[in-house]
Amino acid sequence: MSRARVLHVFKYFRPQFTGEGIFTERLAHAFAGLRPDVVHEVMVTTTRAPAGTTPPDHLSAVHYLSGADGAASQKEIAAWLSRHAGRYAAVHYHTHVDRTFAGSLLLKLKGCRLILSATLDDSIEGLLLTYRKKLRPLIRQLFRLIDRFVAISPKLYAENNRYIPERKSSLIPIGIAIPDLHASAARDSREKLAIEPHAKMLVSVGGICARKDQMFLVQQIHALVKQHPDLLLVLVGPDVERDYAAAVRAYVAEHGLEKHVRFAGYSEAPWDFYRAADVMVFASHEEGFGTVVIEAMAYGLPVVARHLPGVNDTFVEQGRSGFLFTRDEEFRTHLDHLLGADTARREMGAHGRAFVVAHYNIVDIAARYLALYGFPAEART
């Protein structure tokens, strides 16, 4: 069997959507364009297999290990990897599931290349804290089995580099497909979404939960609608934390904001929301990267986002493509400025889009991953 095969490993996958899982599905399209001779599969340890589904495009198989009793055990994970170790040239752990490293050891004995990603709080530094203190020296040694560590932000990259040599460390950001922009796109999307032409529309994309802090956004809307009566905040995302989401909805109802806040639910492809919006707002307290922000920028939207040092200050240029805030009043001041300045919104949006095109094209990002897997794009067969 050909070893031109890569395994991507997750805890959660379709239909339990995660940002990293969605990104990998989108990467698969770019992989297929660059190296159609390389096969990509997915292995999932926690999500149960959905009924009657087929693998997403350009992923040849999705292997669900969990069963009726719950997530796969460490023994089951190691056994599966052992049985299939000879199939793969590279295994990319998108999350640290092989906590005993037994599976990784067997893969290495078969000559497999191992990659481990850090995407949120799971740098080596963060992962070590999940082990008992007396085990950490051993775990540090076992991490040497990994051939390359990938971080998606400078913050995570710096954390990794405290424990590993730079030659084993890579900083590879999230990439996105760059959309074409058309003059009528905003009007057409507003009609499709039933957004009034005169509304000043804000969009925020992400699962509704305390970390994303949509409560902050609706509270700020309450303060801003007095000066901007046509203001509309559209929250795109599922209820991740039900009690929190209920509290956000209750606040909207109690303050009479139903005309100013819309809950759009989950959207796997939120492109129409970006096309229809005037500004992207994002209040999350912790992100590994913040993909939805660069997605919005690619659609020409200026951004007002909570400052996450070493994460979003690498792509939101203060005062040029948007604004980063740390205090409530900063958010309101920046947003008030943008809502009243059509020219500034257009100029910031154009600058942000140009930056994303230059640095975050998913085709370029896919080529970097293929090189890590041992299948450089320039060696396409």
NORLIN-V294119 format. One record per pair of residues at least 24 apart in sequence whose C-alpha atoms are under 10 Angstrom apart, sorted by the first residue. I is the first residue (numbers start at 1). GAP is how many residues later the second one is. Records with the same first field share a line. If there is no record, write none. Layout:
I = GAP / GAP
This chain:
1 = 85 / 86 / 87
2 = 35 / 36 / 37 / 84 / 85 / 86 / 87
3 = 35 / 36 / 83 / 84 / 85 / 86 / 87 / 109
4 = 31 / 33 / 34 / 35 / 36 / 83 / 84 / 85 / 86 / 369 / 370 / 371
5 = 32 / 33 / 34 / 35 / 36 / 55 / 82 / 83 / 84 / 85 / 86 / 368 / 370
6 = 32 / 33 / 34 / 35 / 36 / 53 / 81 / 82 / 83 / 84 / 85 / 86 / 106 / 107 / 364 / 367 / 368 / 369
7 = 32 / 33 / 34 / 35 / 36 / 52 / 54 / 55 / 56 / 78 / 80 / 81 / 82 / 83 / 84 / 85 / 86 / 107 / 366
8 = 32 / 33 / 34 / 35 / 36 / 51 / 54 / 82 / 83 / 84 / 85 / 86 / 87 / 107
9 = 32 / 33 / 34 / 35 / 36 / 53 / 54 / 82 / 83 / 84 / 85 / 86 / 87 / 88 / 89 / 107
10 = 32 / 33 / 34 / 35 / 36 / 37 / 54 / 82 / 83 / 84 / 85 / 86 / 87
11 = 32 / 33 / 34 / 35 / 36 / 53 / 54 / 55 / 60 / 61 / 82 / 83 / 84 / 85 / 86
12 = 31 / 32 / 33 / 34 / 35 / 36 / 52 / 59 / 83
13 = 29 / 30 / 31 / 32 / 33 / 34 / 35 / 36 / 49 / 51
14 = 30 / 33 / 34 / 35 / 36 / 39 / 41 / 42 / 48
15 = 32 / 33 / 34 / 35 / 38
16 = 30 / 31 / 32 / 34
17 = 30 / 249 / 251
18 = 189
19 = 100 / 155 / 187 / 270 / 271 / 272 / 273
20 = 74 / 75 / 97 / 99 / 100 / 154 / 271
21 = 73
22 = 246
23 = 151 / 152 / 153 / 268 / 339
24 = 35 / 70 / 150 / 342
25 = 30 / 31 / 32 / 33 / 34
26 = 30 / 31 / 32 / 149 / 150 / 151 / 336 / 337 / 340
27 = 31 / 32 / 147 / 148 / 149 / 150 / 335 / 336 / 338 / 339 / 340 / 342
28 = 28 / 29 / 30 / 31 / 32 / 338
29 = 27 / 28 / 29 / 30 / 148 / 333 / 334 / 337
30 = 28 / 147 / 332 / 333 / 334 / 335 / 336 / 337
31 = 27 / 28 / 331 / 332 / 334 / 335 / 336 / 338 / 339 / 346
32 = 25 / 26 / 27 / 334
33 = 25 / 330 / 333 / 344 / 347
34 = 329 / 330 / 332 / 333 / 336 / 341 / 342 / 343 / 344 / 345 / 346 / 347
35 = 331 / 332 / 335 / 340 / 341 / 342 / 343 / 344 / 345 / 346
36 = 341 / 344 / 345
37 = 338 / 343 / 344
38 = 51 / 332 / 337 / 342 / 343
39 = 49
40 = 48 / 50 / 51
41 = 47 / 50
42 = 49 / 50
43 = 34 / 37 / 38 / 48 / 50
44 = 27 / 28 / 33 / 53
45 = 25 / 26 / 27 / 28 / 29 / 31 / 32 / 52 / 53
46 = 24 / 25 / 26 / 27 / 51
47 = 24 / 25
48 = 24
72 = 25
73 = 24 / 25
74 = 24 / 25 / 26 / 27 / 28 / 29
75 = 25 / 27 / 28
76 = 27
77 = 24 / 25 / 26
78 = 24 / 25 / 26 / 27 / 28 / 29
79 = 24 / 27
81 = 24 / 25 / 26
82 = 24 / 25 / 27 / 28
83 = 24
84 = 26
85 = 24 / 25 / 26 / 27
86 = 24 / 25 / 26
87 = 25
88 = 24 / 25
89 = 24 / 25 / 284 / 285 / 286
90 = 24 / 25 / 57 / 280 / 282 / 283 / 284 / 285
91 = 24 / 25 / 55 / 282
92 = 24 / 25 / 54 / 56 / 57 / 58 / 277 / 280 / 281
93 = 24 / 25 / 53 / 56 / 57
94 = 24 / 25 / 56
95 = 24 / 25 / 27
96 = 26 / 27 / 28 / 31
99 = 28 / 31 / 32 / 40 / 43
100 = 39 / 42
101 = 38 / 41 / 42 / 44 / 45
102 = 40
104 = 38 / 39 / 41 / 42
105 = 37 / 40 / 41
107 = 38
108 = 37 / 38 / 39
112 = 35 / 261
113 = 32 / 33 / 34 / 35 / 259 / 260 / 261
114 = 31 / 32 / 33 / 34 / 35 / 258 / 259
115 = 30 / 31 / 32 / 33 / 34 / 35 / 53 / 54 / 254 / 257 / 258
116 = 27 / 30 / 31 / 32 / 33 / 34 / 35 / 53
117 = 31 / 32 / 33 / 34 / 35 / 39 / 53 / 54 / 55
118 = 31 / 32 / 33 / 34 / 35 / 38 / 39 / 41 / 42 / 53 / 170
119 = 31 / 32 / 33 / 34 / 37 / 54 / 55 / 168 / 169 / 170
120 = 31 / 32 / 33 / 35 / 36 / 166 / 167 / 168 / 169 / 170
121 = 34 / 35 / 38 / 165 / 166 / 167
122 = 29 / 34 / 37 / 38 / 166
123 = 26 / 27 / 28 / 32 / 33 / 34 / 35 / 36 / 37 / 38 / 40 / 165
124 = 25 / 32 / 33 / 35 / 36 / 37 / 38 / 39 / 40
125 = 31 / 33 / 34 / 35 / 36 / 37 / 38
126 = 30 / 33 / 34
140 = 24
144 = 24
147 = 225
148 = 224 / 225
150 = 219 / 222
151 = 137 / 138
152 = 136 / 137 / 138 / 159
153 = 134 / 135 / 136 / 137 / 156 / 157 / 158 / 159 / 161
154 = 134 / 135 / 155 / 156 / 157 / 158 / 159 / 160
155 = 133 / 134 / 153 / 154 / 155 / 156
156 = 132 / 133 / 154 / 155
157 = 153
158 = 152
170 = 198 / 199 / 202
172 = 188 / 193 / 194 / 196 / 197
173 = 115 / 116 / 117 / 118 / 138 / 186 / 187 / 188 / 189 / 192
174 = 114 / 115 / 116 / 117 / 120 / 185 / 186 / 187 / 188 / 191 / 192
175 = 116 / 119 / 120 / 181 / 182 / 184 / 185 / 186 / 187 / 188 / 189 / 190 / 191
176 = 115 / 116 / 118 / 119 / 122 / 180 / 181 / 183 / 184 / 185 / 186 / 187 / 188 / 189 / 190
177 = 118 / 121 / 180 / 183 / 184 / 185 / 186
178 = 117 / 120 / 121 / 175 / 178 / 179 / 182 / 183 / 184 / 185
179 = 92 / 116 / 119 / 120 / 121 / 174 / 178
180 = 118 / 119
181 = 94 / 117 / 118 / 119
182 = 93
184 = 91
185 = 87 / 89 / 90 / 91
186 = 86 / 87 / 88 / 89 / 90 / 91 / 92
187 = 88 / 89
188 = 84 / 87 / 88
189 = 82 / 83 / 84 / 85 / 86 / 87 / 88
190 = 82 / 83 / 85 / 86 / 87
191 = 85
192 = 80 / 81 / 84
193 = 71 / 79 / 80 / 83
194 = 82
195 = 37 / 39 / 78 / 81 / 82
196 = 34 / 36 / 80
197 = 79
198 = 32 / 33
199 = 29 / 30 / 31 / 32 / 33 / 34 / 61 / 77 / 78 / 79
200 = 28 / 29 / 30 / 31 / 32 / 33 / 60 / 76 / 77 / 78 / 79 / 139 / 140
201 = 29 / 30 / 31 / 32 / 33 / 59 / 60 / 72 / 73 / 75 / 76 / 77 / 78 / 79 / 138
202 = 29 / 30 / 31 / 32 / 33 / 58 / 59 / 71 / 72 / 74 / 75 / 76 / 77 / 78 / 79 / 80 / 99 / 101 / 102 / 133 / 137
203 = 29 / 30 / 31 / 32 / 33 / 59 / 67 / 70 / 71 / 72 / 73 / 74 / 75 / 76 / 77 / 78 / 79 / 93 / 98 / 100
204 = 29 / 30 / 31 / 32 / 33 / 69 / 70 / 73 / 75 / 76 / 77 / 78 / 79 / 88 / 89 / 92 / 101
205 = 29 / 30 / 31 / 32 / 33 / 59 / 60 / 61 / 62 / 65 / 68 / 69 / 75 / 76 / 77 / 85 / 86 / 87 / 88 / 91
206 = 29 / 30 / 31 / 32 / 33 / 34 / 59 / 60 / 61 / 76 / 78 / 84 / 85 / 86
207 = 28 / 29 / 30 / 31 / 32 / 33 / 34 / 38 / 58 / 59
208 = 27 / 28 / 29 / 30 / 31 / 32 / 33 / 34 / 36 / 37 / 38 / 40 / 55 / 57 / 58
209 = 28 / 29 / 30 / 31 / 32 / 33 / 34 / 35 / 36 / 39 / 75
210 = 30 / 31 / 33 / 34 / 35 / 38 / 74 / 75
211 = 30 / 72 / 73 / 74 / 75 / 76
212 = 70 / 71 / 72 / 73 / 74 / 75
213 = 31 / 32 / 35 / 69 / 70 / 71 / 72 / 73
214 = 30 / 31 / 34 / 67 / 68 / 69 / 70
215 = 29 / 30 / 32 / 33 / 34 / 36 / 37 / 68
216 = 32 / 66 / 67 / 68 / 112
217 = 31 / 44 / 64 / 65 / 66 / 111 / 114 / 115
218 = 30 / 31 / 33 / 34 / 37 / 39 / 42 / 43
219 = 29 / 32 / 33 / 36 / 38 / 109
220 = 108 / 109 / 111 / 112 / 115
221 = 31 / 36 / 39 / 40 / 111
222 = 29 / 30 / 33 / 34 / 35 / 38 / 39
223 = 109
224 = 108 / 109 / 111 / 112
225 = 32 / 35
227 = 109 / 112 / 113
228 = 108 / 111 / 112
229 = 30 / 31
230 = 29 / 30
231 = 28 / 29 / 30 / 108
232 = 25 / 26 / 27 / 28 / 29 / 30 / 45 / 46
233 = 24 / 26 / 27 / 28 / 29 / 30 / 44 / 46 / 47 / 48
234 = 26 / 27 / 28 / 29 / 30 / 31 / 39 / 43 / 46 / 47
235 = 26 / 27 / 28 / 29 / 30 / 31 / 38 / 46
236 = 26 / 27 / 28 / 29 / 30 / 31 / 32 / 34 / 37
237 = 26 / 27 / 28 / 29 / 30 / 31 / 33
238 = 25 / 26 / 27 / 28 / 29
239 = 24 / 26 / 27
270 = 25 / 26
271 = 24 / 25 / 28
272 = 27
273 = 26
274 = 24 / 25 / 26 / 27
275 = 24 / 25 / 26
276 = 25
277 = 24 / 25
278 = 24 / 25 / 60 / 61 / 64 / 67 / 68 / 71
279 = 24 / 25 / 43 / 56 / 59 / 60 / 66 / 70
280 = 24 / 25 / 42 / 55
281 = 24 / 25 / 41 / 42 / 43 / 50 / 54
282 = 24 / 25 / 42
283 = 24 / 25 / 41 / 42 / 43 / 48
284 = 24
286 = 25
287 = 24 / 25
288 = 24
289 = 25 / 26
290 = 25
294 = 58 / 59 / 61 / 62 / 63 / 66
295 = 58 / 61 / 65
296 = 53 / 56 / 57 / 60
297 = 24 / 25 / 51 / 52 / 53 / 54 / 55 / 56 / 57 / 58 / 59 / 60
298 = 51 / 52 / 53 / 54 / 55 / 56 / 57 / 58 / 59 / 62 / 63
299 = 50 / 51 / 53 / 54 / 57
300 = 45 / 46 / 47 / 48 / 49 / 50 / 51 / 52 / 53 / 54 / 56
301 = 44 / 45 / 46 / 47 / 48 / 49 / 50 / 51 / 52
302 = 33 / 36 / 42 / 43 / 44 / 45 / 46 / 47 / 48 / 49 / 50 / 51
303 = 31 / 32 / 35 / 42 / 45 / 46 / 49
304 = 26 / 27 / 28 / 30 / 31 / 34
305 = 26 / 29
306 = 24 / 25
315 = 37 / 40 / 41 / 44 / 45
316 = 36 / 39 / 40
317 = 31 / 34 / 35 / 38
318 = 30
319 = 25 / 29
320 = 24 / 25 / 27 / 28 / 29 / 30 / 31 / 32
321 = 24 / 25 / 26 / 27 / 28 / 29 / 30 / 31 / 32 / 33 / 34
322 = 25 / 26 / 27 / 29 / 30
323 = 25
